[in-house]
Amino acid sequence: MPPFRLDGKRALVTGGTKGLGAAIVRSLATAGAKVHLCARTRADVDAAVRAWRADGLTEVSGSARDVTDPNARDALLRDVRARFDGELDILVSNVGFNIRKPTTEFTSAEYRALMDANLEASFALCQIFHPLLRAASSASVVFNSSVASLVSMQSGAVYAMTKGAMNILTKYLACEWARDGVRVNAVAPWYINTPLARAVLKDERYKKHVVDATPAARVGEPREVGDVVAFLCMDEASYVTGQVLAIDGGFSVNGWKPPAAKL
């Protein structure tokens, strides 16, 4: 295989139709991987797959599966097993969301929803896809964490808790699954130019504070996350496991004094 390629690798990306998930799909597929994505609605999946194929990325397929639903996770396992003949080289657990509000205002339902989507689903997917990853002999898991797991950044405590726990899961699985030939890493992005981030950064005062706190002096681009995820899945990263890699323009090592804006 030529260097820095994923030709022939088989990948699953959850939440792969929009935002960072779509960027990850593009980076993996452009590097030669066969990618199966999932999202909650059939319309989103079909539109995304059509768009990839129109761009010449013909080895992209998809399923409409909600990974917070155990039955849907089992169905996704069947989809992927059939698509890739019982083996999986790359699992990217990307699904997640946030509810931005003070800790004292969270309801138990909101807390449970964040835990289910951001953490429980990732844990369960790792459990059920482990046999396919092990069968591939040299596989890679990448979690989409957040810089909120590393420093306080006004994301809200519950969101940060889910991502912090994901970082610990990364380290433990890296050690536990090394004997199975499975590497496990996580990326921890800061503000990236996606629709969800733009909704927060429409407050120009807050955006200026974010940019001023970032040594790179800008927000990131989705491709900059997708390409790092793809690299972590390549043979060139074969000695990298158990790592949480901040993709943040230097923010997490620069310090952060948040403005008075509410969550």
Secondary structure, 3 states (H helix, E strand, C coil): CCCCCCCCCEEEEECCCCHHHHHHHHHHHHCCCEEEEEECCHHHHHHHHHHHHHCCCCCEEEEECCCCCHHHHHHHHHHHHHHCCCCCCEEEECCCCCCCCCHHHCCHHHHHHHHHHHHHHHHHHHHHHHHHHHHCCCEEEEEECCHHHCCCCCCCHHHHHHHHHHHHHHHHHHHHCHHHCEEEEEEEECCECCHHHHHHHCCHHHHHHHHHCCCCCCCECHHHHHHHHHHHCCHHHCCCCCCEEEECCCHHHCCCCCCCCCC
